[in-house]
Amino acid sequence: MVIHLQRGYTLLQMKVPTREQFVVELIDHVKVKFPLVKIVPGDEEFTLKINGQTASLENLYRIVALRPEERLHHIDRWVVELLRAGEGVPDAVSTYEELRERILPMILPGDSNLYKGVVTSQLVEGLMIGYALDRDRTISYISQERFSEWDVSIEDLHDLAIENLVKRSDSLAAHASADDDGKVNLILFQTMDGYDASRILLPTLHDRLREYLGSPFGAAIPNRDILLCFRDDKETVGRLRDQVKQDYQQMPHQVTDQLLLVTPDGLAVHE
């Protein structure tokens, strides 16, 4: 694990369009850019139906709000990825053995209705681990119905997902923040591959970082594309707590605003 020192942790500020304006603009743009696509408001709040497939707008809305000047690019990419996911017929008929190298873990909020029917296991209070199939540019969650066809235990599925995550994290760079005395107090993982938050599950994370951050040390995963590890001291925790909450409220693919503790025995909720 390569660590590059970098001072500070800066959050992007969000310019928030109204949700009503966002939905109207999105529908109008899709009808012009993708005339063969059927798009109508969804049955659930802040959703649309794209060719009959219900899609939440929350993550796209947050991405566009962070980068409004690129909104049409992000809308186009979102639509294309939805259409590709809907055409994922080979995955639908593939066997467990054919898919096993692409199965990875995802940290999910335990109180979200978005993941009903997804195969999960408990992580800590308020968080669960979902299991997903990694595609070139999209991630699809493994349903309980699909899982039941594989005749595989949840323990074996979990072990395989962690094994694949370890392989994917083999050569992993991180950025570190140090105080005026050169003492590292924060290490940031942000590869933007969709699995940064999941790397809190890496079996060697504690042993790799304790020489820099002490043991136990704190961790935060406000969204799926960031893992913050930091010293568990009053000053550092106090400085980061509000920033993590703000990040959770503003960024797409939110996971949790609660702080966690990485110990030799595993993860725990930070008191």
C-alpha positions in Angstrom: 0.0 0.0 0.0 1.5 3.3 -1.2 0.8 6.4 0.9 1.2 9.9 -0.4 1.1 12.8 2.1 -1.6 15.3 1.3 -2.7 18.1 3.6 -6.4 18.8 4.2 -9.7 17.2 3.4 -12.0 19.4 1.2 -15.6 18.8 0.5 -17.3 19.9 -2.7 -20.0 22.5 -2.3 -23.4 21.7 -3.8 -25.6 24.1 -5.8 -29.1 22.6 -5.4 -31.6 22.8 -8.2 -35.2 22.1 -7.2 -36.2 18.5 -7.7 -39.2 19.5 -9.8 -37.0 21.5 -12.2 -34.6 18.6 -12.4 -37.3 16.0 -13.3 -38.8 18.2 -16.0 -35.5 19.0 -17.6 -34.4 15.3 -17.5 -37.6 14.1 -19.1 -37.6 16.7 -21.8 -33.9 16.0 -22.6 -34.3 12.3 -22.7 -37.3 12.6 -25.1 -35.2 14.6 -27.5 -31.9 12.7 -27.2 -33.4 9.2 -26.9 -36.7 9.4 -28.9 -37.2 5.6 -28.7 -37.0 5.5 -24.9 -40.2 5.5 -23.0 -39.9 7.7 -20.0 -42.6 8.6 -17.4 -42.7 9.5 -13.7 -42.4 6.5 -11.4 -44.9 5.3 -8.9 -42.5 6.0 -6.0 -41.2 9.4 -4.9 -38.4 10.9 -7.0 -38.3 8.1 -9.5 -38.8 7.6 -13.2 -39.7 4.6 -15.4 -37.3 4.0 -18.2 -38.8 1.5 -20.7 -40.8 0.1 -17.7 -37.8 -0.1 -15.4 -38.1 2.0 -12.2 -35.0 4.1 -11.4 -34.3 6.3 -8.4 -33.2 9.9 -9.3 -31.4 10.5 -6.0 -27.9 9.7 -7.0 -28.1 11.3 -10.4 -29.6 14.4 -8.8 -26.7 14.7 -6.3 -24.1 14.2 -9.1 -25.7 16.9 -11.3 -26.0 19.3 -8.3 -22.3 18.9 -7.7 -21.4 19.5 -11.3 -24.3 21.4 -12.9 -22.2 22.5 -15.9 -21.9 18.8 -16.9 -25.5 17.9 -16.2 -26.4 16.8 -19.8 -23.3 14.6 -19.9 -24.3 12.9 -16.7 -27.9 12.5 -17.7 -26.9 10.9 -21.0 -24.5 8.5 -19.2 -27.2 7.6 -16.7 -29.7 6.7 -19.4 -27.2 4.7 -21.4 -26.1 2.7 -18.3 -29.8 2.0 -17.4 -30.4 0.8 -21.0 -27.3 -1.4 -20.9 -28.3 -2.9 -17.5 -31.7 -3.7 -18.9 -30.1 -5.5 -21.7 -27.9 -7.6 -19.4 -29.3 -10.9 -20.7 -26.1 -12.9 -20.5 -25.8 -12.3 -16.8 -29.3 -13.3 -16.3 -28.6 -16.8 -17.6 -25.0 -17.2 -16.5 -24.1 -19.7 -13.8 -22.5 -19.0 -10.4 -19.2 -20.3 -11.7 -19.3 -18.1 -14.8 -20.0 -15.0 -12.6 -17.8 -15.7 -9.5 -14.9 -13.5 -10.5 -17.2 -10.5 -10.7 -18.9 -10.8 -7.3 -18.0 -8.0 -4.9 -19.3 -6.7 -1.6 -21.0 -3.3 -1.2 -21.7 -1.5 2.1 -25.4 -0.5 2.2 -27.5 1.5 4.6 -29.6 -0.9 6.7 -32.7 1.3 6.7 -33.1 1.9 3.0 -36.0 0.4 1.0 -34.0 0.5 -2.2 -32.3 -2.8 -1.4 -35.4 -5.0 -0.7 -34.9 -8.4 -2.3 -31.1 -8.0 -2.4 -28.9 -10.7 -0.8 -27.3 -9.1 2.3 -25.6 -9.9 5.6 -25.3 -7.8 8.7 -22.2 -5.7 9.2 -22.9 -3.5 12.3 -25.9 -1.7 13.6 -27.4 0.4 10.8 -25.2 -1.2 8.0 -25.3 -4.3 5.9 -23.2 -5.9 3.2 -24.8 -6.4 -0.2 -23.4 -8.5 -2.9 -23.1 -7.2 -6.5 -22.0 -8.2 -10.0 -19.4 -5.8 -11.4 -19.9 -4.8 -15.0 -17.8 -2.6 -17.1 -19.5 0.6 -16.1 -22.4 -0.5 -13.9 -23.0 -2.5 -10.7 -26.0 -4.8 -10.3 -27.1 -6.3 -7.0 -27.6 -10.1 -6.6 -31.2 -10.8 -5.8 -32.4 -13.3 -3.2 -34.2 -15.1 -6.0 -31.1 -15.4 -8.1 -29.0 -16.4 -5.1 -31.4 -19.3 -4.2 -30.7 -20.8 -7.6 -27.0 -21.1 -7.0 -27.1 -23.5 -4.1 -24.3 -21.6 -2.3 -24.2 -20.6 1.3 -24.1 -16.9 2.3 -20.8 -17.6 4.1 -19.3 -18.9 0.8 -20.7 -15.9 -1.1 -19.2 -13.5 1.4 -15.8 -15.2 1.4 -15.7 -15.1 -2.4 -16.7 -11.4 -2.5 -14.0 -10.5 0.0 -11.4 -12.5 -2.0 -12.3 -10.6 -5.1 -12.1 -7.3 -3.3 -8.6 -8.2 -2.0 -7.5 -8.9 -5.6 -8.9 -5.7 -6.8 -7.1 -3.8 -4.0 -3.8 -5.5 -4.5 -2.0 -2.3 -5.7 -3.7 0.4 -3.8 -2.6 4.0 -3.3 -3.8 6.2 -0.5 -3.5 9.9 0.4 -2.5 10.9 4.0 -2.8 14.1 5.9 -0.3 15.0 8.6 -0.1 17.6 11.4 2.6 20.2 11.7 4.9 17.7 13.4 4.5 15.2 10.5 2.3 12.8 12.4 -0.2 11.2 10.1 -3.8 11.6 11.4 -5.9 10.8 8.4 -5.6 8.4 5.4 -8.0 8.7 2.5 -8.8 6.0 -0.1 -10.6 7.2 -3.2 -10.0 5.3 -6.4 -13.6 6.0 -7.6 -14.1 2.4 -8.8 -17.3 2.1 -6.8 -15.7 0.0 -4.0 -13.8 2.5 -1.9 -16.3 2.2 1.1 -16.2 -1.6 0.7 -12.5 -1.5 1.4 -13.3 -1.1 5.1 -13.9 -4.9 4.9 -10.3 -5.6 3.7 -8.9 -8.3 6.2 -5.5 -6.6 6.5 -6.7 -3.0 6.8 -6.2 -2.7 10.5 -2.7 -4.3 10.4 -1.6 -2.1 7.5 -2.7 1.2 9.0 -2.2 0.9 12.7 1.5 1.9 12.5 0.3 5.2 11.1 -3.0 5.7 13.0 -2.6 3.7 16.2 -5.1 1.0 17.3 -8.0 1.0 17.2 -8.5 3.8 14.7 -11.6 5.5 13.3 -13.2 5.2 9.9 -15.9 6.9 7.9 -17.8 5.9 4.7 -20.2 8.7 4.0 -20.6 7.5 0.4 -19.5 4.5 -1.6 -16.6 6.4 -3.3 -14.6 7.3 -0.2 -13.0 5.6 2.8 -11.6 7.8 5.5 -9.4 6.3 8.2 -8.2 8.5 11.1 -6.7 8.6 14.5 -9.2 8.0 17.3 -8.4 11.1 19.3 -10.8 13.8 20.4 -9.3 16.5 18.2 -9.4 14.5 15.0 -12.8 13.0 15.6 -14.3 16.4 16.4 -12.8 17.9 13.3 -14.1 15.2 11.0 -17.6 14.4 12.4 -19.4 17.4 10.9 -17.5 17.1 7.6 -18.6 13.5 7.3 -22.2 14.4 8.0 -22.1 17.1 5.4 -20.5 14.8 2.8 -23.2 12.2 3.6 -26.0 14.7 3.0 -24.6 16.1 -0.2 -22.8 13.4 -2.1 -24.3 10.7 -4.3 -24.3 7.0 -3.4 -24.6 7.8 0.3 -23.8 5.0 2.9 -23.7 6.4 6.4 -22.8 9.4 8.5 -22.0 7.4 11.6 -18.3 6.9 12.5 -16.9 3.4 12.8 -14.0 1.9 14.8 -11.5 -0.5 13.2 -10.2 -2.8 15.8 -8.0 -6.0 15.8 -11.3 -8.0 16.1 -13.2 -6.2 13.4 -15.6 -3.3 13.0 -17.7 -1.5 15.6 -19.8 1.6 15.7 -17.8 4.5 17.1 -19.3 5.8 20.4 
